[in-house]
Amino acid sequence: MAPTAFDAERFRHEARAVVDWIADYWATLESRPVAPQVEPGSVRTALPAAAPERPEPLAAVLADLDRVILPGLVHWQHPAFFGYFPASTSGPSILGELLAAGLGVQGMLWATSPACTELETHCIEWLRHLLGLPERFAVAGAGGGVIQDSASSGALVAIVAARDRAMAMHPGRPLVAYCSVDAHSSIEKGLRIAGIDASRRRRIPVDAAGAMDVAALAAAVEADAAAGLHPFFVAATVGTTASGAIDPVPAIAAVAGRHGAWLHVDAAWAGTAAICPELRPPVVAGADHADSWGFNPHKWMLVNFDCHVLWVANRGPLVRALSMKPDYLRNAATESGAVIDYADWQVPLGRRFRALKLWMTLRMLGAAALRQHVRDHVAWAREFAACVAADPRFELLCEPSLALVCFALRSGDEASAALLGRVNAGGTAFLTHARVAGRYAIRLAIGGAITERRHVMAAWQTLADAAP
Ligand code: PLP
């Protein structure tokens, strides 16, 4: 036997021990502080300087996981984790992840693992129907969807496709891109990577709630076009990171459409809400005019990181921009034109079997439970917001957006920042901050798999008790 081959019986036994460890972790999560108080370097000093020469037993590794690693983690799956946006997970998703690792296939080409590609295409169509996204993204037409690692990668490939399309249509015309000042930093990063320098990146102002000012966008676009530049890319956000604001996508689409600009919709967090018909209209508004639309099942839809889904209305520009077919990847299925090679839709060549965890989450939880998960969180966010509004020391900085509430102490930014620091140091809840309408905002983002109403209410009580 090869020295690295792992005995099947041992694997069976130890995999069960690891699953037990995870189940125990989940069961005891609530008793842990949500975020650690650790000094930089403290984790590394507890680890040996060199890798072991001889094999160590699983028990020794798990002991170190408990002793060294766990105390140095922010527990993102803790029911009182309300920071950033959720990175939720679930039992079925974890099992799908395990199966993907166990199968260990590469799905860059249809030919390298046909079922890997076809399950992805199929699940993405299921999702498109669940979210109520338009036919223009259907793979049966000119469009289609793909799983990317992150919303950042989704935006990057959309930008690259838009850039190449624009350069082919208007050779030599300098390209200009637009997004609001509250768009996620990944848009600007993607533009930078794609070679759109700062002088060609326009940040459009937002209204008091954080949504893009379309009149300002139209003015900027008209001025650039009149100056001989080519407005080639507009990013709209559905659910901004700071306040959950929803840009007016239909009006933005009209401006972009007048100049043939590519419209990308970043619904990374809020997109999941579209599975609930009553929450859907503002989330998918304007999607029927978008060139690309993406959301993260790894945020609020209980599929563990990483899983971003990007749809395009026309896959042609994407594939033309990203397809590389060296001799060693040529095969009859690709040549036939009858298959999808998802490597042509992303930056890396290799790709994991991420569709498995999406498939297992959708099948083993079911759409009805996923909708209830979203509805509960939206309802609890409203209850939490009502508590904030009823306390004279606090104020809401904008209306709650879905499951996100942004609020502050009336006594000012410093007091709000100090309150957040005290609450997080206490370990019973974890929230983060952003700037909303120029103010320091404390954000409560509900989205955890095991979060219950009582955790949200307890977080409010902790804040109220710690507030001056
Ligand atoms: N877009 C928005 C609106 C976000 O809130 C985030 C992250 O929170 C991202 C994009 C980036 O997501 P990812 O980590 O998947 O790149």
Boltz pocket constraint, residues with backbone or C-beta under 6 A from the ligand:
constraints:
  - pocket:
      binder: B
      contacts: [[A, 85], [A, 149], [A, 150], [A, 151], [A, 152], [A, 153], [A, 184], [A, 186], [A, 237], [A, 238], [A, 239], [A, 240], [A, 241], [A, 266], [A, 267], [A, 268], [A, 269], [A, 296], [A, 308]]
      max_distance: 6.0
